[in-house]
C-alpha cells in the first residue's frame, strides 16, 4: 500500500509527529527549524507503521460519521444541550465547581479541562454512542478534582463509570 503525505511546518512543534486522519491523509508536523529532509527520513523510517495503521483503519472502517462543512454551526447548540444535561447529571455525584462549558470544533481532542475550571467539548460528541459521550464528560469533569491521570483520577472516573476501561478502549478506536 502506497501513501502520500504532507509536511506541515510548525513554529510551536518541538518534535516530529505523524497524524493519520480519518480520510486517509497522512500529515507530518515538523518543527519550523528542522530541514525537510529529516522529516522525509522520519516518514521512511515509520512507513511500515503508517501502512499498518492505514490498513487497520480501512479494515475496521473506523471512520467518523460524515460531517459536512458548516455542521459545527448547525450542531453546536444541540451539543451544548447534551453536555449541559450530562454534566448536571454526573456532577450530582461529584459536586465539583466549574466555571464555563465551551463547545468547540477541535480536530484532535474530544474534550479538555482548563486550570481555570472551564470544560471544553468537541461538538462531534453529539454523534457518538451514549456510553462514549458519558465517558468523555465524566473524564473531563473528574479533571476538576484531579488535574492528572493518577490512580486517584481513575478512581473518581470509576465512581460513576465502573466499566470505564472498556469504554475508553472503544473510544481510542474512534477517529475524530
OpenMM code with the backbone's topology and positions (N, CA, C; nanometers):
from openmm import Vec3, app, unit

residues = "UNK UNK UNK UNK UNK UNK UNK UNK UNK UNK UNK UNK UNK UNK UNK UNK UNK UNK UNK UNK UNK UNK UNK UNK UNK UNK UNK UNK UNK UNK UNK UNK UNK UNK UNK UNK UNK UNK UNK UNK UNK UNK UNK UNK UNK UNK UNK UNK UNK UNK UNK UNK UNK UNK UNK UNK UNK UNK UNK UNK UNK UNK UNK UNK UNK UNK UNK UNK UNK UNK UNK UNK UNK UNK UNK UNK UNK UNK UNK UNK UNK UNK UNK UNK UNK UNK UNK UNK UNK UNK UNK UNK UNK UNK UNK UNK UNK UNK UNK UNK UNK UNK UNK UNK UNK UNK UNK UNK UNK UNK UNK UNK UNK UNK UNK UNK UNK UNK UNK UNK UNK UNK UNK UNK UNK UNK UNK UNK UNK UNK UNK UNK UNK UNK UNK UNK UNK UNK UNK UNK UNK UNK UNK UNK UNK UNK UNK UNK UNK UNK UNK UNK UNK UNK UNK UNK UNK UNK UNK UNK UNK UNK UNK UNK UNK UNK UNK UNK UNK UNK UNK UNK UNK UNK UNK UNK".split()
positions = [
    Vec3(0.0845, -0.1184, 0.0000),
    Vec3(0.0000, 0.0000, 0.0000),
    Vec3(0.0884, 0.1239, 0.0000),
    Vec3(0.0706, 0.2048, -0.1015),
    Vec3(0.1435, 0.3312, -0.1097),
    Vec3(0.0620, 0.4405, -0.0427),
    Vec3(0.1281, 0.5454, 0.0013),
    Vec3(0.0572, 0.6574, 0.0628),
    Vec3(0.1303, 0.7867, 0.0329),
    Vec3(0.0539, 0.8925, 0.0299),
    Vec3(0.1092, 1.0269, 0.0160),
    Vec3(0.1065, 1.0914, 0.1529),
    Vec3(0.1897, 1.1901, 0.1714),
    Vec3(0.1889, 1.2618, 0.2980),
    Vec3(0.2231, 1.4077, 0.2747),
    Vec3(0.1828, 1.4876, 0.3704),
    Vec3(0.2078, 1.6316, 0.3655),
    Vec3(0.2973, 1.6671, 0.4837),
    Vec3(0.3951, 1.7528, 0.4613),
    Vec3(0.4790, 1.8023, 0.5706),
    Vec3(0.4289, 1.9417, 0.6068),
    Vec3(0.3946, 1.9582, 0.7329),
    Vec3(0.3442, 2.0861, 0.7826),
    Vec3(0.4455, 2.1413, 0.8818),
    Vec3(0.4990, 2.2579, 0.8528),
    Vec3(0.5957, 2.3233, 0.9422),
    Vec3(0.5196, 2.3967, 1.0525),
    Vec3(0.5715, 2.3856, 1.1738),
    Vec3(0.5058, 2.4497, 1.2871),
    Vec3(0.6084, 2.5227, 1.3731),
    Vec3(0.5740, 2.6436, 1.4111),
    Vec3(0.6640, 2.7206, 1.4984),
    Vec3(0.6559, 2.6730, 1.6434),
    Vec3(0.5495, 2.6027, 1.6806),
    Vec3(0.5363, 2.5581, 1.8197),
    Vec3(0.5711, 2.4105, 1.8401),
    Vec3(0.5809, 2.3333, 1.7313),
    Vec3(0.6157, 2.1915, 1.7439),
    Vec3(0.7584, 2.1774, 1.7953),
    Vec3(0.7781, 2.0814, 1.8826),
    Vec3(0.9126, 2.0572, 1.9364),
    Vec3(0.9744, 1.9294, 1.8812),
    Vec3(0.8894, 1.8451, 1.8225),
    Vec3(0.9399, 1.7192, 1.7666),
    Vec3(0.8559, 1.6816, 1.6455),
    Vec3(0.9017, 1.5843, 1.5701),
    Vec3(0.8270, 1.5355, 1.4548),
    Vec3(0.7074, 1.4540, 1.5026),
    Vec3(0.5962, 1.4680, 1.4324),
    Vec3(0.4746, 1.3970, 1.4701),
    Vec3(0.4012, 1.3555, 1.3438),
    Vec3(0.3488, 1.2326, 1.3437),
    Vec3(0.2704, 1.1834, 1.2305),
    Vec3(0.1255, 1.1728, 1.2745),
    Vec3(0.0360, 1.2297, 1.1929),
    Vec3(-0.1067, 1.2196, 1.2191),
    Vec3(-0.1724, 1.1536, 1.0989),
    Vec3(-0.2526, 1.0506, 1.1264),
    Vec3(-0.3271, 0.9835, 1.0207),
    Vec3(-0.4733, 1.0209, 1.0401),
    Vec3(-0.5298, 1.0910, 0.9417),
    Vec3(-0.6674, 1.1390, 0.9506),
    Vec3(-0.7667, 1.0334, 0.9038),
    Vec3(-0.8929, 1.0518, 0.9426),
    Vec3(-0.9967, 0.9538, 0.9106),
    Vec3(-1.0175, 0.9359, 0.7605),
    Vec3(-0.9798, 1.0338, 0.6819),
    Vec3(-0.9970, 1.0230, 0.5372),
    Vec3(-0.8726, 0.9661, 0.4683),
    Vec3(-0.7754, 0.9198, 0.5480),
    Vec3(-0.6562, 0.8574, 0.4924),
    Vec3(-0.5393, 0.9518, 0.4697),
    Vec3(-0.5589, 1.0813, 0.4974),
    Vec3(-0.4487, 1.1755, 0.4833),
    Vec3(-0.3433, 1.1497, 0.5902),
    Vec3(-0.2178, 1.1617, 0.5519),
    Vec3(-0.1066, 1.1481, 0.6454),
    Vec3(-0.0364, 1.2837, 0.6502),
    Vec3(-0.0291, 1.3414, 0.7704),
    Vec3(0.0332, 1.4723, 0.7873),
    Vec3(0.1495, 1.4580, 0.8850),
    Vec3(0.2639, 1.5083, 0.8451),
    Vec3(0.3824, 1.5081, 0.9300),
    Vec3(0.4036, 1.6514, 0.9777),
    Vec3(0.3946, 1.6715, 1.1076),
    Vec3(0.4186, 1.8036, 1.1659),
    Vec3(0.5647, 1.8089, 1.2068),
    Vec3(0.6306, 1.9147, 1.1620),
    Vec3(0.7737, 1.9274, 1.1834),
    Vec3(0.8044, 2.0621, 1.2486),
    Vec3(0.8983, 2.0641, 1.3424),
    Vec3(0.9413, 2.1947, 1.3945),
    Vec3(0.9899, 2.2824, 1.2792),
    Vec3(0.9648, 2.4099, 1.2893),
    Vec3(0.9943, 2.5050, 1.1820),
    Vec3(1.1411, 2.5016, 1.1393),
    Vec3(1.2307, 2.4834, 1.2347),
    Vec3(1.3737, 2.4902, 1.2065),
    Vec3(1.4311, 2.3616, 1.1463),
    Vec3(1.3544, 2.2528, 1.1483),
    Vec3(1.4058, 2.1230, 1.1044),
    Vec3(1.4032, 2.1120, 0.9521),
    Vec3(1.5123, 2.0709, 0.8901),
    Vec3(1.5134, 2.0565, 0.7438),
    Vec3(1.4141, 1.9487, 0.6976),
    Vec3(1.3523, 1.9713, 0.5822),
    Vec3(1.2513, 1.8792, 0.5278),
    Vec3(1.3096, 1.7398, 0.5055),
    Vec3(1.4375, 1.7309, 0.4747),
    Vec3(1.4995, 1.6008, 0.4503),
    Vec3(1.4896, 1.5103, 0.5733),
    Vec3(1.4998, 1.5693, 0.6936),
    Vec3(1.4880, 1.4904, 0.8160),
    Vec3(1.3445, 1.4417, 0.8367),
    Vec3(1.2479, 1.5227, 0.7986),
    Vec3(1.1076, 1.4812, 0.8073),
    Vec3(1.0829, 1.3654, 0.7109),
    Vec3(1.1391, 1.3729, 0.5897),
    Vec3(1.1217, 1.2638, 0.4927),
    Vec3(1.1877, 1.1348, 0.5418),
    Vec3(1.3038, 1.1465, 0.6038),
    Vec3(1.3708, 1.0281, 0.6596),
    Vec3(1.2877, 0.9671, 0.7725),
    Vec3(1.2256, 1.0546, 0.8516),
    Vec3(1.1383, 1.0091, 0.9600),
    Vec3(1.0212, 0.9288, 0.9035),
    Vec3(0.9603, 0.9779, 0.7963),
    Vec3(0.8488, 0.9071, 0.7326),
    Vec3(0.8964, 0.7743, 0.6763),
    Vec3(1.0128, 0.7732, 0.6119),
    Vec3(1.0680, 0.6476, 0.5591),
    Vec3(1.0861, 0.5451, 0.6705),
    Vec3(1.1380, 0.5912, 0.7825),
    Vec3(1.1615, 0.5028, 0.8968),
    Vec3(1.0299, 0.4470, 0.9529),
    Vec3(0.9246, 0.5282, 0.9488),
    Vec3(0.7949, 0.4905, 1.0065),
    Vec3(0.6958, 0.4382, 0.9019),
    Vec3(0.7393, 0.4186, 0.7780),
    Vec3(0.6477, 0.3837, 0.6692),
    Vec3(0.5723, 0.2531, 0.6946),
    Vec3(0.6377, 0.1525, 0.7510),
    Vec3(0.5667, 0.0273, 0.7807),
    Vec3(0.4548, 0.0504, 0.8816),
    Vec3(0.4841, 0.1274, 0.9840),
    Vec3(0.3836, 0.1594, 1.0863),
    Vec3(0.2661, 0.2356, 1.0241),
    Vec3(0.2972, 0.3333, 0.9374),
    Vec3(0.1925, 0.4125, 0.8715),
    Vec3(0.1034, 0.3221, 0.7866),
    Vec3(0.1648, 0.2351, 0.7072),
    Vec3(0.0873, 0.1429, 0.6223),
    Vec3(-0.0029, 0.0534, 0.7064),
    Vec3(0.0509, 0.0016, 0.8153),
    Vec3(-0.0296, -0.0852, 0.9031),
    Vec3(-0.1492, -0.0097, 0.9602),
    Vec3(-0.1277, 0.1145, 1.0018),
    Vec3(-0.2376, 0.1959, 1.0563),
    Vec3(-0.3427, 0.2235, 0.9501),
    Vec3(-0.2988, 0.2609, 0.8292),
    Vec3(-0.3931, 0.2883, 0.7208),
    Vec3(-0.4744, 0.1635, 0.6865),
    Vec3(-0.4079, 0.0481, 0.6810),
    Vec3(-0.4786, -0.0775, 0.6535),
    Vec3(-0.5747, -0.1119, 0.7664),
    Vec3(-0.5321, -0.0918, 0.8895),
    Vec3(-0.6172, -0.1193, 1.0061),
    Vec3(-0.7433, -0.0336, 1.0005),
    Vec3(-0.7268, 0.0970, 0.9763),
    Vec3(-0.8420, 0.1868, 0.9724),
    Vec3(-0.9362, 0.1482, 0.8582),
    Vec3(-0.8794, 0.1124, 0.7437),
    Vec3(-0.9625, 0.0735, 0.6295),
    Vec3(-1.0372, -0.0562, 0.6600),
    Vec3(-0.9697, -0.1515, 0.7214),
    Vec3(-1.0296, -0.2811, 0.7532),
    Vec3(-1.1391, -0.2689, 0.8580),
    Vec3(-1.1147, -0.1901, 0.9606),
    Vec3(-1.2108, -0.1752, 1.0707),
    Vec3(-1.3186, -0.0721, 1.0407),
    Vec3(-1.2995, 0.0021, 0.9324),
    Vec3(-1.3923, 0.1092, 0.8963),
    Vec3(-1.4142, 0.2046, 1.0136),
    Vec3(-1.3038, 0.2415, 1.0758),
    Vec3(-1.3089, 0.3337, 1.1899),
    Vec3(-1.3131, 0.4767, 1.1387),
    Vec3(-1.4220, 0.5094, 1.0802),
    Vec3(-1.4361, 0.6410, 1.0200),
    Vec3(-1.5428, 0.7178, 1.0956),
    Vec3(-1.5131, 0.8415, 1.1258),
    Vec3(-1.6105, 0.9258, 1.1950),
    Vec3(-1.7308, 0.9466, 1.1042),
    Vec3(-1.8482, 0.9749, 1.1616),
    Vec3(-1.9654, 1.0000, 1.0773),
    Vec3(-1.9365, 1.1140, 0.9798),
    Vec3(-1.9956, 1.1051, 0.8612),
    Vec3(-1.9761, 1.2123, 0.7629),
    Vec3(-2.0355, 1.3408, 0.8183),
    Vec3(-1.9534, 1.4389, 0.8348),
    Vec3(-1.9982, 1.5659, 0.8893),
    Vec3(-1.9625, 1.6727, 0.7866),
    Vec3(-2.0621, 1.7420, 0.7389),
    Vec3(-2.0413, 1.8402, 0.6324),
    Vec3(-1.9881, 1.9715, 0.6881),
    Vec3(-1.9249, 2.0476, 0.6000),
    Vec3(-1.8773, 2.1807, 0.6361),
    Vec3(-1.9979, 2.2625, 0.6815),
    Vec3(-1.9817, 2.3381, 0.7858),
    Vec3(-2.0931, 2.4154, 0.8395),
    Vec3(-2.1677, 2.3390, 0.9468),
    Vec3(-2.1331, 2.2131, 0.9647),
    Vec3(-2.2009, 2.1297, 1.0630),
    Vec3(-2.1798, 2.1810, 1.2053),
    Vec3(-2.0657, 2.2418, 1.2314),
    Vec3(-2.0381, 2.2940, 1.3653),
    Vec3(-2.1448, 2.3947, 1.4051),
    Vec3(-2.1721, 2.4904, 1.3161),
    Vec3(-2.2730, 2.5925, 1.3470),
    Vec3(-2.4100, 2.5295, 1.3692),
    Vec3(-2.4428, 2.4297, 1.2889),
    Vec3(-2.5745, 2.3661, 1.2988),
    Vec3(-2.5888, 2.2838, 1.4262),
    Vec3(-2.4805, 2.2238, 1.4710),
    Vec3(-2.4883, 2.1273, 1.5811),
    Vec3(-2.4348, 2.1765, 1.7146),
    Vec3(-2.3783, 2.2956, 1.7176),
    Vec3(-2.3160, 2.3468, 1.8393),
    Vec3(-2.4145, 2.3528, 1.9562),
    Vec3(-2.5329, 2.4061, 1.9332),
    Vec3(-2.6294, 2.4218, 2.0423),
    Vec3(-2.6863, 2.2879, 2.0878),
    Vec3(-2.7041, 2.1950, 1.9952),
    Vec3(-2.7506, 2.0602, 2.0335),
    Vec3(-2.6439, 1.9918, 2.1186),
    Vec3(-2.5174, 2.0087, 2.0810),
    Vec3(-2.4073, 1.9516, 2.1591),
    Vec3(-2.4017, 2.0162, 2.2972),
    Vec3(-2.4221, 2.1488, 2.3033),
    Vec3(-2.4213, 2.2196, 2.4316),
    Vec3(-2.5326, 2.1664, 2.5230),
    Vec3(-2.6515, 2.1476, 2.4680),
    Vec3(-2.7643, 2.0973, 2.5473),
    Vec3(-2.7339, 1.9581, 2.6026),
    Vec3(-2.6788, 1.8728, 2.5180),
    Vec3(-2.6420, 1.7378, 2.5615),
    Vec3(-2.5391, 1.7437, 2.6738),
    Vec3(-2.4322, 1.8201, 2.6530),
    Vec3(-2.3236, 1.8284, 2.7513),
    Vec3(-2.3732, 1.8874, 2.8832),
    Vec3(-2.4506, 1.9949, 2.8769),
    Vec3(-2.5019, 2.0567, 2.9999),
    Vec3(-2.5865, 1.9583, 3.0799),
    Vec3(-2.6725, 1.8837, 3.0112),
    Vec3(-2.7594, 1.7871, 3.0799),
    Vec3(-2.6772, 1.6756, 3.1452),
    Vec3(-2.5785, 1.6236, 3.0720),
    Vec3(-2.4998, 1.5112, 3.1254),
    Vec3(-2.4030, 1.5589, 3.2345),
    Vec3(-2.3480, 1.6790, 3.2226),
    Vec3(-2.2624, 1.7336, 3.3288),
    Vec3(-2.3460, 1.7504, 3.4556),
    Vec3(-2.4657, 1.8048, 3.4415),
    Vec3(-2.5542, 1.8228, 3.5583),
    Vec3(-2.5854, 1.6876, 3.6221),
    Vec3(-2.6123, 1.5880, 3.5404),
    Vec3(-2.6422, 1.4535, 3.5927),
    Vec3(-2.5235, 1.3963, 3.6714),
    Vec3(-2.4060, 1.3949, 3.6093),
    Vec3(-2.2899, 1.3337, 3.6744),
    Vec3(-2.2358, 1.4176, 3.7894),
    Vec3(-2.2509, 1.5479, 3.7820),
    Vec3(-2.1966, 1.6321, 3.8884),
    Vec3(-2.2779, 1.6204, 4.0173),
    Vec3(-2.3948, 1.5570, 4.0114),
    Vec3(-2.4684, 1.5262, 4.1339),
    Vec3(-2.3857, 1.4333, 4.2234),
    Vec3(-2.3045, 1.3477, 4.1609),
    Vec3(-2.2217, 1.2517, 4.2344),
    Vec3(-2.0901, 1.3141, 4.2815),
    Vec3(-2.0403, 1.4115, 4.2058),
    Vec3(-1.9090, 1.4681, 4.2359),
    Vec3(-1.9154, 1.6030, 4.3082),
    Vec3(-2.0114, 1.6839, 4.2718),
    Vec3(-2.0276, 1.8176, 4.3299),
    Vec3(-1.9024, 1.9049, 4.3085),
    Vec3(-1.8455, 1.8981, 4.1879),
    Vec3(-1.7308, 1.9816, 4.1536),
    Vec3(-1.7794, 2.1187, 4.1090),
    Vec3(-1.6956, 2.2197, 4.1278),
    Vec3(-1.7266, 2.3548, 4.0808),
    Vec3(-1.6516, 2.3783, 3.9507),
    Vec3(-1.7225, 2.4298, 3.8532),
    Vec3(-1.6593, 2.4645, 3.7263),
    Vec3(-1.7044, 2.6034, 3.6865),
    Vec3(-1.6291, 2.6639, 3.5963),
    Vec3(-1.6591, 2.8000, 3.5523),
    Vec3(-1.7567, 2.7996, 3.4350),
    Vec3(-1.7056, 2.7634, 3.3184),
    Vec3(-1.7861, 2.7678, 3.1966),
    Vec3(-1.7701, 2.6384, 3.1192),
    Vec3(-1.8678, 2.6131, 3.0332),
    Vec3(-1.8607, 2.4998, 2.9414),
    Vec3(-1.8578, 2.5563, 2.8001),
    Vec3(-1.7577, 2.5140, 2.7239),
    Vec3(-1.7427, 2.5593, 2.5862),
    Vec3(-1.7599, 2.4412, 2.4916),
    Vec3(-1.8254, 2.4658, 2.3802),
    Vec3(-1.8377, 2.3671, 2.2734),
    Vec3(-1.7509, 2.4194, 2.1595),
    Vec3(-1.6567, 2.3353, 2.1156),
    Vec3(-1.5587, 2.3790, 2.0158),
    Vec3(-1.5553, 2.2841, 1.8968),
    Vec3(-1.4906, 2.3287, 1.7926),
    Vec3(-1.4701, 2.2466, 1.6733),
    Vec3(-1.3227, 2.2075, 1.6705),
    Vec3(-1.2872, 2.1098, 1.7535),
    Vec3(-1.1475, 2.0683, 1.7664),
    Vec3(-1.1169, 1.9557, 1.6692),
    Vec3(-0.9931, 1.9468, 1.6282),
    Vec3(-0.9550, 1.8446, 1.5320),
    Vec3(-0.8928, 1.7211, 1.5959),
    Vec3(-0.8407, 1.7337, 1.7171),
    Vec3(-0.7653, 1.6209, 1.7727),
    Vec3(-0.8124, 1.5726, 1.9093),
    Vec3(-0.8994, 1.6453, 1.9760),
    Vec3(-0.9411, 1.6014, 2.1099),
    Vec3(-1.0936, 1.6049, 2.1239),
    Vec3(-1.1435, 1.5163, 2.2090),
    Vec3(-1.2874, 1.5113, 2.2382),
    Vec3(-1.3240, 1.6101, 2.3479),
    Vec3(-1.2307, 1.6398, 2.4366),
    Vec3(-1.2603, 1.7318, 2.5454),
    Vec3(-1.1341, 1.7710, 2.6183),
    Vec3(-1.1476, 1.8725, 2.7032),
    Vec3(-1.0355, 1.9149, 2.7867),
    Vec3(-1.0902, 1.9938, 2.9044),
    Vec3(-1.0037, 2.0107, 3.0042),
    Vec3(-1.0390, 2.0861, 3.1242),
    Vec3(-0.9244, 2.1824, 3.1521),
    Vec3(-0.9575, 2.3096, 3.1690),
    Vec3(-0.8518, 2.4079, 3.1932),
    Vec3(-0.8270, 2.4236, 3.3431),
    Vec3(-0.7134, 2.4774, 3.3764),
    Vec3(-0.6808, 2.5029, 3.5176),
    Vec3(-0.7759, 2.6051, 3.5791),
    Vec3(-0.8395, 2.6862, 3.4949),
    Vec3(-0.9363, 2.7852, 3.5436),
    Vec3(-1.0706, 2.7214, 3.5778),
    Vec3(-1.0850, 2.5938, 3.5457),
    Vec3(-1.2110, 2.5246, 3.5748),
    Vec3(-1.3113, 2.5289, 3.4612),
    Vec3(-1.2635, 2.5586, 3.3401),
    Vec3(-1.3514, 2.5563, 3.2228),
    Vec3(-1.3481, 2.4177, 3.1599),
    Vec3(-1.4638, 2.3702, 3.1178),
    Vec3(-1.4744, 2.2413, 3.0497),
    Vec3(-1.4985, 2.2674, 2.9015),
    Vec3(-1.4210, 2.2020, 2.8174),
    Vec3(-1.4304, 2.2180, 2.6721),
    Vec3(-1.4655, 2.0841, 2.6098),
    Vec3(-1.5605, 2.0850, 2.5158),
    Vec3(-1.6018, 1.9615, 2.4496),
    Vec3(-1.6108, 1.9840, 2.2996),
    Vec3(-1.5726, 1.8810, 2.2260),
    Vec3(-1.5834, 1.8819, 2.0816),
    Vec3(-1.7299, 1.8625, 2.0451),
    Vec3(-1.7815, 1.9413, 1.9521),
    Vec3(-1.9225, 1.9289, 1.9147),
    Vec3(-1.9553, 1.7911, 1.8570),
    Vec3(-1.8547, 1.7200, 1.8061),
    Vec3(-1.8772, 1.5879, 1.7460),
    Vec3(-1.9143, 1.4825, 1.8498),
    Vec3(-1.9070, 1.5192, 1.9787),
    Vec3(-1.9525, 1.4300, 2.0850),
    Vec3(-2.0988, 1.3924, 2.0603),
    Vec3(-2.1700, 1.4807, 1.9957),
    Vec3(-2.3115, 1.4618, 1.9637),
    Vec3(-2.3340, 1.3363, 1.8797),
    Vec3(-2.2367, 1.2980, 1.7987),
    Vec3(-2.2517, 1.1876, 1.7047),
    Vec3(-2.2018, 1.0535, 1.7604),
    Vec3(-2.1582, 1.0529, 1.8854),
    Vec3(-2.1060, 0.9310, 1.9467),
    Vec3(-2.2172, 0.8551, 2.0187),
    Vec3(-2.1978, 0.7249, 2.0407),
    Vec3(-2.2923, 0.6500, 2.1239),
    Vec3(-2.2930, 0.7067, 2.2662),
    Vec3(-2.4032, 0.6896, 2.3361),
    Vec3(-2.4227, 0.7482, 2.4691),
    Vec3(-2.3117, 0.7103, 2.5675),
    Vec3(-2.2675, 0.5842, 2.5659),
    Vec3(-2.1644, 0.5439, 2.6626),
    Vec3(-2.0318, 0.6160, 2.6389),
    Vec3(-2.0005, 0.6468, 2.5136),
    Vec3(-1.8779, 0.7211, 2.4841),
    Vec3(-1.8943, 0.8690, 2.5210),
    Vec3(-2.0130, 0.9230, 2.4962),
    Vec3(-2.0413, 1.0608, 2.5383),
    Vec3(-2.0215, 1.0743, 2.6887),
    Vec3(-2.0820, 0.9804, 2.7627),
    Vec3(-2.0728, 0.9858, 2.9087),
    Vec3(-1.9292, 0.9724, 2.9570),
    Vec3(-1.8516, 0.8865, 2.8928),
    Vec3(-1.7117, 0.8707, 2.9326),
    Vec3(-1.6356, 1.0020, 2.9164),
    Vec3(-1.6518, 1.0675, 2.8015),
    Vec3(-1.5806, 1.1936, 2.7767),
    Vec3(-1.6209, 1.2980, 2.8800),
    Vec3(-1.7495, 1.3074, 2.9064),
    Vec3(-1.7994, 1.4076, 3.0013),
    Vec3(-1.7488, 1.3796, 3.1420),
    Vec3(-1.7573, 1.2552, 3.1866),
    Vec3(-1.7089, 1.2194, 3.3201),
    Vec3(-1.5577, 1.2401, 3.3288),
    Vec3(-1.4858, 1.2028, 3.2249),
    Vec3(-1.3403, 1.2184, 3.2228),
    Vec3(-1.3025, 1.3650, 3.2482),
    Vec3(-1.3624, 1.4552, 3.1724),
    Vec3(-1.3280, 1.5976, 3.1885),
    Vec3(-1.3783, 1.6522, 3.3221),
    Vec3(-1.4939, 1.6087, 3.3650),
    Vec3(-1.5476, 1.6511, 3.4944),
    Vec3(-1.4539, 1.6092, 3.6078),
    Vec3(-1.4000, 1.4892, 3.6000),
    Vec3(-1.3098, 1.4396, 3.7045),
    Vec3(-1.1768, 1.5154, 3.7080),
    Vec3(-1.1407, 1.5786, 3.5979),
    Vec3(-1.0194, 1.6610, 3.5998),
    Vec3(-1.0364, 1.7830, 3.6895),
    Vec3(-1.1584, 1.8187, 3.7212),
    Vec3(-1.1807, 1.9281, 3.8169),
    Vec3(-1.1341, 1.8866, 3.9565),
    Vec3(-1.1368, 1.7560, 3.9838),
    Vec3(-1.0900, 1.7040, 4.1128),
    Vec3(-0.9433, 1.6652, 4.1107),
    Vec3(-0.8981, 1.6123, 3.9996),
    Vec3(-0.7585, 1.5693, 3.9829),
    Vec3(-0.7128, 1.6111, 3.8435),
    Vec3(-0.6201, 1.7045, 3.8356),
    Vec3(-0.5741, 1.7554, 3.7050),
    Vec3(-0.4613, 1.6686, 3.6472),
    Vec3(-0.4794, 1.5393, 3.6537),
    Vec3(-0.3783, 1.4462, 3.6043),
    Vec3(-0.4471, 1.3138, 3.5736),
    Vec3(-0.3705, 1.2125, 3.5420),
    Vec3(-0.4259, 1.0791, 3.5180),
    Vec3(-0.3704, 0.9800, 3.6207),
    Vec3(-0.3693, 1.0223, 3.7441),
    Vec3(-0.3191, 0.9380, 3.8529),
    Vec3(-0.4240, 0.8333, 3.8906),
    Vec3(-0.3879, 0.7454, 3.9818),
    Vec3(-0.4838, 0.6453, 4.0288),
    Vec3(-0.6020, 0.7116, 4.0993),
    Vec3(-0.5798, 0.8254, 4.1628),
    Vec3(-0.6899, 0.8998, 4.2260),
    Vec3(-0.7898, 0.9473, 4.1203),
    Vec3(-0.7364, 0.9950, 4.0089),
    Vec3(-0.8223, 1.0403, 3.8997),
    Vec3(-0.9089, 0.9251, 3.8490),
    Vec3(-0.8458, 0.8105, 3.8204),
    Vec3(-0.9207, 0.6968, 3.7653),
    Vec3(-1.0205, 0.6424, 3.8669),
    Vec3(-0.9908, 0.6538, 3.9948),
    Vec3(-1.0877, 0.6133, 4.0980),
    Vec3(-1.2110, 0.7032, 4.0928),
    Vec3(-1.1905, 0.8322, 4.0659),
    Vec3(-1.3045, 0.9239, 4.0503),
    Vec3(-1.3903, 0.8841, 3.9300),
    Vec3(-1.3260, 0.8537, 3.8191),
    Vec3(-1.3988, 0.8136, 3.6985),
    Vec3(-1.4786, 0.6857, 3.7265),
    Vec3(-1.4138, 0.5917, 3.7931),
    Vec3(-1.4756, 0.4619, 3.8208),
    Vec3(-1.5973, 0.4734, 3.9125),
    Vec3(-1.6028, 0.5801, 3.9896),
    Vec3(-1.7144, 0.6030, 4.0817),
    Vec3(-1.8495, 0.6023, 4.0082),
    Vec3(-1.8535, 0.6613, 3.8899),
    Vec3(-1.9793, 0.6647, 3.8137),
    Vec3(-1.9751, 0.5792, 3.6875),
    Vec3(-1.8563, 0.5397, 3.6446),
    Vec3(-1.8428, 0.4549, 3.5250),
    Vec3(-1.7553, 0.3342, 3.5576),
    Vec3(-1.8109, 0.2328, 3.6237),
    Vec3(-1.7298, 0.1175, 3.6631),
    Vec3(-1.6666, 0.0423, 3.5450),
    Vec3(-1.7251, 0.0527, 3.4259),
    Vec3(-1.6704, -0.0149, 3.3078),
    Vec3(-1.5889, 0.0800, 3.2203),
    Vec3(-1.5329, 0.1845, 3.2808),
    Vec3(-1.4641, 0.2880, 3.2033),
    Vec3(-1.3495, 0.2339, 3.1181),
    Vec3(-1.2828, 0.1281, 3.1616),
    Vec3(-1.1699, 0.0747, 3.0842),
    Vec3(-1.2150, 0.0226, 2.9476),
    Vec3(-1.3276, -0.0460, 2.9448),
    Vec3(-1.3814, -0.0989, 2.8191),
    Vec3(-1.4258, 0.0162, 2.7286),
    Vec3(-1.4959, 0.1127, 2.7877),
    Vec3(-1.5450, 0.2274, 2.7108),
    Vec3(-1.4277, 0.3087, 2.6574),
    Vec3(-1.3275, 0.3286, 2.7400),
    Vec3(-1.2077, 0.4042, 2.6996),
    Vec3(-1.1397, 0.3379, 2.5806),
    Vec3(-1.1305, 0.2058, 2.5845),
    Vec3(-1.0698, 0.1308, 2.4749),
    Vec3(-1.1496, 0.1521, 2.3455),
    Vec3(-1.2821, 0.1506, 2.3559),
    Vec3(-1.3670, 0.1728, 2.2383),
    Vec3(-1.3507, 0.3143, 2.1838),
    Vec3(-1.3355, 0.4111, 2.2725),
    Vec3(-1.3180, 0.5493, 2.2278),
    Vec3(-1.1848, 0.5667, 2.1548),
    Vec3(-1.0810, 0.4986, 2.2019),
    Vec3(-0.9496, 0.5110, 2.1384),
    Vec3(-0.9507, 0.4577, 1.9957),
    Vec3(-1.0467, 0.3726, 1.9650),
    Vec3(-1.0586, 0.3189, 1.8288),
    Vec3(-1.1244, 0.4174, 1.7346),
    Vec3(-1.1862, 0.5190, 1.7892),
    Vec3(-1.2564, 0.6191, 1.7088),
    Vec3(-1.1566, 0.7227, 1.6567),
    Vec3(-1.1919, 0.7791, 1.5453),
    Vec3(-1.1103, 0.8854, 1.4883),
    Vec3(-1.1972, 1.0090, 1.4795),
    Vec3(-1.1398, 1.1212, 1.5174),
    Vec3(-1.2145, 1.2484, 1.5073),
    Vec3(-1.2383, 1.2866, 1.3644),
] * unit.nanometer
topology = app.Topology()
chain = topology.addChain("A")
for resn in residues:
    res = topology.addResidue(resn, chain)
    for name in ("N", "CA", "C"):
        topology.addAtom(name, app.Element.getBySymbol(name[0]), res)
